[in-house]
């Protein structure tokens, strides 16, 4: 019943041929469905979903391999199939026969269908409209060509970022330049160059973050920072093309701009509502941000800095200030957060909260470091999850959850169990060195697990609204952000935070300090996310060029940012979220959904974090529902009310509880 990940570079060509055959066969199957005389949900809509589910099931491993084991071969095969799958789905979503059939079934049978089935039809009808089904033929073809071109550009954007990340290295010969590094970080960076030892640093996250946190030489920190925020300059032209095509598509579909188009499938009603939401958060955070920045500047000057803290100083002085203020730093915590111990602790936590059990299994994987588990709830088999957590060359930066198979009912009436991947870029484990995580890494793992739970625990029968499918994009971060909040709770840390050498549990004073430091520089971090969100929304309000994008970025920074980056900063050249991911005109979603997650988490805190009744209700009303109901309704069913906008400010300490 479960597919196995047997895809490798060697059989990629076979998969390509299989995929192309399935695409052609799917077109024939759709024609067979359209030839039915009497059409209803069971004989038309569910088979339609299953046809497309099979396509996704075949394509996902190709895309996944290209992200985690990138090579010329994966690039070539992925790039060749991307326009094929894009054209297929655009053609399907522009088919007026399918569209009219869905409308007819909803109108004729709507009252006798269950809420999942009605939701599927409503979302399908809306999707078809947003892909131009009602447009004249020539304009439909234009939308199709735009979709294909956008998919190619997004792929090119992401590949440019990955190539630039892999290409850069900074070699340090003078031991004085690494004297403040923890010993294990120095050892990881130590390599031989022309027969002599040097310290090698890259733009991959573990290496980059370590350098920016501990390198005492400001000039070298700026050199590293400059390389990071000017990666992939060739993406300047790609951005102009992407924004132009997005704008053109939106106008063809009758919207003022791409932002309006993007919000059609989200909780927020308009770009103005989003912009007001972000600016309100910025205003309410302003006092806290200024206080934090002034304190950081004062500390830095006491420690020899002659001017204000710049972005390339932030991690360095923040770590030192944190150490002085709280007598703590990330290095103290790393021995208590060994990767495998944290993963097992996460499983123990989820067992306490939701009654889940994780069983390791040996199945084919794409890299030896990947771990795979089957999930159970009592005697019930839930699904399978793959964990690929270590950084390596050829792997896309960041962390993410990707769904492979959705929970659904197949053509035989059998339940199909879901499958998901969690990917991160934590320090690499070796024979002599375990993978020791920062508190932020632990939080990241819990975050991605929240996404995976929403996918894996779905009880929805229809694949189009199962798991994260059908969930409004600005609500999809709700379960992930909710789960990450538990990382700082003593009762949770006691489950797994043990020293990797001695097995001793994390001392209470370290747990207390971790909680104390949780909201350290929360205002500055909040403002950074608000800058990204506002920038993203504003650049999608018109047909802007990359030059306009730079100007808009600086207008946002003048408005809400406190720590002003240097003029050469072009971080958006590597902003995969909005130019190569699903967050275009949607980066605000992190803060929008964080209101929901903060509100729900505080409810747990007030009633006991392992409260079985509340945990069961969250499992039943949120995690099992997928996208079968609007997110606002799901939240109301769990909390009994609408979200409290103040919850986020309270949880981050920006406002008193």
C-alpha positions in Angstrom: 0.0 0.0 0.0 2.9 2.4 0.8 5.2 3.5 -2.0 8.9 3.0 -1.5 11.5 5.6 -2.3 13.6 3.7 -4.8 14.4 6.7 -7.0 18.1 7.3 -7.7 20.2 9.1 -10.4 20.5 5.7 -12.1 16.8 5.2 -12.7 15.6 8.8 -13.1 15.3 8.3 -16.8 13.0 5.3 -16.2 10.9 7.4 -13.9 10.7 10.2 -16.5 9.3 7.7 -19.1 6.9 6.3 -16.6 5.7 9.7 -15.6 5.1 10.8 -19.2 3.1 7.6 -19.8 1.0 8.3 -16.8 0.3 11.8 -17.9 -0.9 10.6 -21.3 -3.0 7.8 -19.7 -4.5 10.4 -17.3 -5.7 12.5 -20.2 -7.5 9.4 -21.6 -9.0 8.6 -18.2 -10.4 12.2 -17.9 -12.0 11.8 -21.3 -13.5 8.5 -20.2 -15.0 10.3 -17.1 -16.4 13.0 -19.3 -18.1 10.4 -21.5 -20.2 9.1 -18.6 -23.9 9.9 -19.1 -24.8 10.2 -15.4 -22.1 12.0 -13.4 -22.0 12.3 -9.6 -19.4 12.7 -6.9 -18.5 9.0 -6.6 -18.1 8.2 -10.3 -16.7 11.5 -11.4 -15.2 13.8 -8.7 -13.4 11.1 -6.6 -11.9 9.4 -9.7 -10.8 12.9 -10.9 -9.0 13.4 -7.6 -7.3 10.0 -7.7 -6.0 10.5 -11.2 -4.2 13.6 -10.1 -3.1 12.1 -6.8 -1.3 9.4 -8.8 0.5 12.1 -10.9 1.7 13.9 -7.7 2.8 10.6 -6.2 5.1 10.0 -9.1 6.4 13.5 -9.5 7.1 14.3 -5.8 10.1 12.0 -5.5 11.7 13.6 -8.5 11.3 17.1 -7.1 12.4 15.9 -3.7 15.6 14.2 -5.0 16.4 17.4 -6.8 16.1 19.4 -3.5 18.1 17.0 -1.3 20.6 15.3 -3.6 21.0 17.9 -6.3 23.1 17.0 -9.3 23.2 17.7 -13.0 21.1 14.6 -13.6 18.4 15.6 -11.1 18.4 19.1 -12.5 18.0 17.8 -16.1 15.2 15.4 -15.3 13.3 17.7 -13.0 13.6 20.6 -15.4 12.3 18.5 -18.3 9.2 17.3 -16.3 8.3 20.6 -14.7 6.7 22.1 -17.9 5.0 18.8 -18.5 3.2 18.7 -15.2 2.5 22.5 -15.2 0.9 22.2 -18.7 -1.1 19.2 -17.7 -2.6 20.8 -14.6 -3.2 24.1 -16.3 -5.0 22.4 -19.2 -7.1 20.4 -16.8 -8.0 23.5 -14.8 -9.0 25.3 -17.9 -11.3 22.5 -19.3 -14.8 24.0 -19.5 -16.3 20.5 -19.6 -14.8 19.6 -16.3 -15.7 22.9 -14.8 -19.4 22.7 -15.9 -19.6 19.2 -14.6 -18.4 20.2 -11.1 -20.8 23.1 -11.0 -23.6 20.8 -12.1 -22.8 18.2 -9.5 -22.7 20.8 -6.7 -25.9 22.4 -7.8 -27.7 19.0 -8.3 -26.4 17.0 -5.4 -24.9 19.6 -3.0 -27.5 19.1 -0.3 -26.9 15.3 -0.2 -23.1 15.5 -0.1 -21.1 15.7 3.1 -19.1 18.8 4.0 -15.8 17.3 2.7 -17.3 16.7 -0.7 -18.9 20.1 -0.9 -15.6 21.7 0.1 -13.8 19.7 -2.7 -16.3 21.0 -5.3 -16.2 24.6 -4.0 -12.4 24.6 -4.1 -12.2 23.0 -7.5 -14.7 25.5 -9.0 -12.7 28.4 -7.5 -9.4 26.9 -8.7 -10.7 26.5 -12.3 -11.9 30.2 -12.2 -8.4 31.3 -11.0 -6.8 29.4 -13.9 -8.9 31.2 -16.5 -11.5 28.6 -17.4 -14.0 31.4 -18.2 -11.5 33.3 -20.4 -11.6 33.4 -24.2 -9.4 30.7 -25.8 -6.5 33.0 -26.7 -6.4 34.3 -23.1 -6.6 30.8 -21.6 -3.6 29.8 -23.7 -1.8 32.9 -22.5 -2.4 31.9 -18.9 -1.1 28.4 -19.6 2.1 29.7 -21.2 2.6 32.1 -18.2 2.2 29.2 -15.8 4.8 27.1 -17.7 7.2 30.0 -17.9 6.7 30.8 -14.2 7.5 27.2 -13.1 10.7 27.3 -15.2 11.7 30.6 -13.7 11.1 29.5 -10.2 13.2 26.4 -10.7 16.0 28.5 -12.3 15.8 30.9 -9.3 16.2 28.1 -6.7 19.0 26.4 -8.7 20.9 29.7 -8.9 20.7 30.0 -5.2 21.8 26.5 -4.5 24.7 26.8 -7.0 25.8 30.1 -5.4 25.6 28.6 -1.9 27.7 25.6 -2.9 30.3 27.7 -4.8 31.4 30.1 -2.0 34.0 29.4 0.7 35.9 31.6 3.1 39.3 30.2 4.1 40.8 31.4 7.4 44.5 30.9 8.1 45.1 32.9 11.2 44.0 31.0 14.4 43.3 34.4 16.0 40.3 34.8 13.7 38.6 31.6 15.1 39.8 32.0 18.8 36.3 32.7 20.0 34.7 29.7 18.3 33.7 26.7 20.4 36.2 23.9 20.0 33.8 21.6 18.1 33.0 24.4 15.7 36.7 24.9 15.0 37.2 21.2 14.4 34.3 21.0 12.0 35.8 23.9 10.0 39.3 22.6 10.0 40.5 21.3 6.6 43.8 20.9 4.7 44.6 23.3 1.9 47.9 22.8 0.0 49.1 20.6 2.8 48.5 23.1 5.6 45.6 23.5 8.0 43.0 26.2 7.4 39.5 26.9 8.6 36.8 26.6 5.9 33.5 28.3 6.1 30.6 28.2 3.7 27.1 29.7 3.1 25.4 26.5 4.2 23.4 27.4 7.4 25.3 25.6 10.1 28.7 27.0 8.9 27.4 30.5 8.1 25.6 30.9 11.5 28.6 29.7 13.4 30.8 32.2 11.6 28.5 35.1 12.1 28.0 34.2 15.8 31.7 33.7 16.8 34.0 35.5 14.3 35.7 38.4 16.2 36.9 40.1 13.0 34.2 42.6 11.9 35.7 42.9 8.4 35.5 39.1 7.9 32.0 39.0 9.3 31.0 41.6 6.7 32.8 39.7 4.0 30.7 36.6 4.9 27.5 38.6 5.2 28.1 40.3 1.9 28.5 36.9 0.2 25.3 35.7 1.8 23.1 38.7 0.9 24.5 39.0 -2.7 24.2 35.4 -3.7 22.9 34.6 -7.2 23.0 38.1 -8.8 21.7 36.5 -12.0 18.3 36.2 -10.2 17.9 40.0 -10.6 16.7 39.5 -14.1 14.7 36.4 -13.1 12.8 38.4 -10.5 11.8 41.0 -13.1 10.4 38.3 -15.3 8.6 36.5 -12.5 6.9 39.7 -11.2 5.9 40.7 -14.7 4.4 37.4 -15.5 2.5 37.2 -12.2 1.1 40.7 -12.8 0.1 39.8 -16.4 -1.7 36.6 -15.2 -3.6 38.5 -12.5 -4.7 41.2 -15.0 -5.9 38.5 -17.5 -8.0 37.0 -14.7 -9.6 40.3 -13.8 -7.6 41.3 -10.7 -5.7 44.6 -10.1 -2.5 42.8 -9.3 -1.0 39.5 -8.2 -1.5 40.2 -4.5 -5.3 40.3 -5.1 -5.2 37.1 -7.1 -3.1 35.3 -4.4 -5.5 36.2 -1.6 -8.4 34.5 -3.3 -7.5 31.2 -1.6 -6.6 32.7 1.8 -8.1 33.9 5.0 -7.2 37.5 4.5 -9.7 39.4 2.3 -7.5 42.0 0.7 -3.9 43.3 0.3 -5.0 46.4 2.4 -6.1 44.1 5.2 -2.7 42.3 5.2 -0.7 45.6 5.0 -2.7 47.1 7.9 -2.2 43.9 9.9 1.6 44.0 9.4 1.9 47.7 10.0 -0.2 47.4 13.2 2.2 44.7 14.5 5.2 46.9 13.6 3.7 49.9 15.5 2.9 47.8 18.5 6.4 46.3 18.5 8.2 49.6 18.0 8.9 50.5 21.6 10.2 47.1 22.4 12.4 47.1 19.2 14.0 50.4 20.1 14.6 49.4 23.6 16.3 46.2 22.5 18.4 47.9 19.8 19.6 50.6 22.2 20.6 48.0 24.8 22.5 46.0 22.1 24.3 49.2 20.9 25.2 50.2 24.4 26.6 46.7 25.1 28.5 46.6 21.8 30.1 50.0 22.4 31.2 48.9 25.9 32.9 46.0 24.1 34.8 48.1 21.6 32.4 48.8 18.7 32.8 52.4 17.5 29.4 52.8 15.7 26.0 51.2 15.7 25.4 47.5 15.4 24.9 46.5 11.7 23.3 43.3 10.4 26.7 41.5 10.2 27.2 42.4 13.9 23.9 41.2 15.1 24.5 37.5 15.9 28.0 38.2 17.3 26.9 40.9 19.8 23.5 39.3 20.5 25.3 36.1 21.6 27.7 38.0 23.9 24.9 40.1 25.4 22.8 37.0 26.0 25.7 35.5 27.8 26.2 38.5 30.0 22.5 39.1 30.6 21.4 35.6 31.2 24.7 33.8 31.8 23.9 31.4 29.0 24.7 30.8 25.4 23.8 28.2 22.7 27.0 26.3 23.4 25.8 25.4 26.9 22.7 23.8 25.4 24.1 21.9 22.5 25.4 18.9 24.6 21.8 18.5 25.8 20.3 18.5 22.3 22.0 15.7 20.4 20.0 15.2 17.2 18.9 11.6 17.8 18.0 12.2 21.4 15.9 15.2 20.4 14.1 13.2 17.7 13.3 10.4 20.2 12.2 13.1 22.7 9.9 14.6 20.1 8.3 11.2 19.7 7.8 10.8 23.5 6.3 14.3 23.7 3.8 13.5 20.8 2.9 10.3 22.6 2.0 12.2 25.8 0.1 14.9 23.8 -1.6 12.9 21.1 -1.1 9.2 21.9 1.2 8.7 18.9 3.8 6.0 18.7 6.8 5.9 16.3 8.4 2.7 15.2 11.7 2.7 13.2 11.6 0.8 9.9 14.2 -0.1 7.3 13.1 0.9 3.9 14.9 2.3 0.8 16.2 5.9 1.4 18.1 8.5 -0.8 20.9 9.0 1.8 22.4 6.9 4.6 21.6 9.6 7.2 17.8 9.4 6.5 15.7 7.8 9.2 12.2 6.4 8.6 9.3 5.7 11.0 5.9 4.3 11.0 3.3 6.0 13.1 0.6 4.4 15.2 -2.2 5.5 17.5 -3.1 2.5 19.6 -3.7 -0.3 17.2 -4.3 2.0 14.3 -1.6 2.5 11.6 -1.4 6.2 10.7 1.4 6.5 8.1 5.1 6.9 7.4 7.5 9.7 7.9 11.1 10.2 6.6 13.6 12.5 8.4 16.5 14.0 6.4 18.0 16.3 9.0 21.7 16.9 8.2 23.3 19.6 6.0 25.3 18.5 3.0 26.5 19.8 -0.4 23.8 19.7 -3.0 21.0 20.1 -0.5 18.7 23.1 -0.6 19.1 25.3 2.5 16.5 25.7 5.2 14.0 23.3 6.6 10.6 22.0 5.2 8.0 19.4 5.3 6.9 17.8 2.0 3.9 15.6 1.6 4.2 12.6 -0.7 1.0 10.7 -0.3 -2.2 12.1 1.2 -4.6 10.1 3.4 -7.6 9.3 1.2 -9.9 6.5 0.1 -9.0 4.9 -3.2 -11.2 3.5 -6.0 -11.6 0.2 -4.0 -12.9 2.0 -1.0 -9.7 1.3 1.0 -8.0 3.9 3.2 -4.6 4.9 1.8 -2.1 5.9 4.6 -0.2 9.2 4.2 3.6 9.6 3.7 5.6 12.8 4.5 9.2 14.0 4.5 10.9 16.4 7.0 14.1 18.0 5.7 16.5 20.2 7.7 20.1 21.4 7.6 21.4 20.5 11.0 25.1 19.9 11.7 26.4 16.7 10.1 27.0 13.7 12.3 30.3 11.8 12.1 32.0 9.0 13.9 33.9 11.4 16.1 31.3 14.2 16.3 27.6 13.9 17.1 25.1 16.3 15.6 24.5 18.8 18.4 21.6 21.2 17.9 21.0 24.8 19.0 17.7 25.6 20.8 16.6 27.2 17.5 17.2 23.9 15.7 15.1 22.0 18.2 12.4 24.6 17.6 12.7 24.1 13.9 12.3 20.3 14.2 9.1 20.8 16.3 7.9 23.3 13.8 8.2 21.0 10.8 6.7 18.2 12.7 3.6 20.3 13.2 3.3 20.6 9.4 3.8 16.8 9.2 1.1 16.1 11.8 -1.5 18.1 9.9 -0.7 16.0 6.8 -0.3 12.6 8.5 -3.1 12.7 11.0 -5.8 13.6 8.5 -8.9 11.5 8.5 -10.3 13.2 5.4 -11.4 10.8 2.6 -10.9 13.3 -0.3 -7.3 13.9 -1.3 -8.0 17.5 -2.5 -8.8 18.6 1.1 -6.7 16.0 3.0 -3.7 17.0 5.2 -2.4 20.4 4.2 -4.3 20.3 0.9 -7.1 22.8 0.8 -5.8 24.7 3.8 -5.7 28.4 3.3 -2.1 29.4 2.9 -2.2 32.0 5.6 -3.4 29.3 8.1 -1.1 26.5 7.0 1.5 27.6 9.6 -1.0 27.2 12.5 -0.1 23.6 13.6 3.6 24.1 13.0 3.9 27.3 15.0 1.6 25.9 17.7 3.9 22.8 18.2 7.2 24.8 18.3 6.0 26.7 21.3 6.2 23.6 23.5 10.0 23.5 23.1 10.5 25.9 26.0 8.2 24.1 28.5 10.0 22.4 31.4 7.8 19.3 31.3 8.6 18.9 27.6 12.4 19.5 28.0 12.5 17.0 30.8 11.4 14.3 28.3 14.6 14.5 26.2 17.1 17.2 27.1 20.0 15.0 28.4 23.7 15.5 28.1 24.9 13.3 25.2 28.0 12.1 27.2 26.8 11.7 30.7 23.0 11.2 30.2 22.4 13.8 32.9 19.1 15.7 32.4 19.3 19.4 31.7 19.6 21.3 35.1 16.6 23.3 36.2 18.5 26.5 36.1 19.4 26.0 32.4 15.7 25.3 31.7 14.7 28.4 33.5 17.3 30.5 31.6 16.2 29.0 28.3 12.7 30.1 29.1 14.0 33.5 30.2 15.9 33.9 27.0 13.1 32.7 24.8 11.9 36.2 24.0 15.4 37.7 23.9 15.4 40.3 21.0 11.9 39.2 20.2 11.0 42.7 18.9 14.0 42.8 16.5 13.1 39.3 15.2 9.5 40.3 14.9 10.4 43.4 12.9 12.6 41.3 10.5 9.7 39.0 9.7 7.4 42.0 9.3 9.9 43.6 6.9 9.9 40.4 4.8 6.1 40.2 4.8 5.4 43.8 4.0 8.1 43.8 1.3 6.6 40.7 -0.3 3.1 42.1 -0.4 4.1 45.5 -1.7 6.2 44.2 -4.6 3.1 42.2 -5.8 0.9 45.3 -6.1 2.0 46.3 -9.7 4.2 45.2 -12.6 7.5 46.0 -10.8 11.1 45.5 -12.1 14.0 44.4 -9.9 15.0 48.1 -9.6 11.6 48.9 -8.2 11.9 45.9 -5.9 15.1 47.4 -4.4 13.4 50.8 -3.9 10.4 49.2 -2.3 12.6 47.2 0.0 14.3 50.4 1.2 11.0 52.2 1.7 9.9 49.3 3.9 13.2 49.5 5.8 12.9 53.2 6.4 9.4 52.7 7.6 9.8 49.8 10.1 13.4 48.6 10.3 15.7 49.6 13.1 18.9 47.8 12.1 19.6 49.2 8.6 21.4 46.9 6.2 24.1 48.2 3.9 23.1 49.4 0.4 24.6 46.4 -1.3 22.2 44.0 0.5 20.1 42.2 -2.1 18.8 39.4 0.1 15.8 39.0 -2.2 18.1 37.4 -4.9 18.0 34.3 -2.7 14.4 34.7 -1.2 13.3 31.2 -2.2 10.1 31.5 -0.2 8.5 34.0 -2.5 10.3 33.4 -5.8 10.7 29.6 -5.8 8.2 28.5 -3.1 4.5 28.9 -2.4 4.8 32.2 -0.4 4.4 34.8 -3.1 2.2 37.6 -1.7 2.0 35.2 1.3 5.0 35.6 3.5 2.7 37.5 5.9 1.2 34.1 6.6 3.8 33.4 9.2 2.6 36.2 11.4 -1.1 35.8 10.5 -1.0 32.1 11.5 1.1 32.9 14.5 -1.9 34.7 16.0 -3.8 31.5 15.8 -1.0 29.3 17.1 -0.2 31.7 20.0 -3.8 31.8 21.1 -4.2 28.0 21.0 -0.9 27.5 22.8 -1.7 29.9 25.6 -5.0 27.9 26.1 -2.9 24.8 26.7 -0.6 26.6 29.1 -3.6 27.9 31.1 -5.1 24.4 31.4 -2.0 22.2 31.5 0.2 21.4 28.5 -0.5 17.7 28.8 -4.3 18.1 29.4 -5.6 15.0 27.7 -9.1 16.4 27.0 -7.7 19.5 25.3 -5.0 17.5 23.5 -7.7 15.1 22.2 -9.8 18.1 21.0 -6.9 19.7 19.2 -6.2 16.3 17.6 -9.8 15.8 16.5 -10.9 19.4 15.6 -7.6 20.6 14.0 -5.1 17.9 13.0 -7.6 15.4 11.5 -9.6 17.9 9.5 -7.1 18.9 6.9 -8.6 21.5 4.6 -12.1 20.0 4.8 -13.3 23.1 6.5 -12.3 26.8 6.3 -9.5 27.5 8.8 -11.6 30.1 10.7 -14.2 27.5 11.3 -11.6 24.9 12.4 -10.2 27.4 14.9 -13.7 28.2 16.2 -14.5 24.5 16.6 -11.4 24.1 18.8 -11.4 27.3 20.8 -15.1 28.1 20.8 -14.4 31.7 19.6 -12.4 33.7 17.0 -8.6 34.3 17.5 -7.4 36.9 19.9 -5.0 39.3 18.0 -3.3 40.2 21.3 -2.1 36.6 21.9 1.0 36.9 19.7 2.2 40.0 21.4 1.6 38.4 24.8 3.4 35.2 23.9 6.5 37.1 22.5 6.6 39.3 25.6 6.1 42.5 23.6 3.0 43.0 25.6 2.4 42.0 29.2 0.1 38.9 29.7 
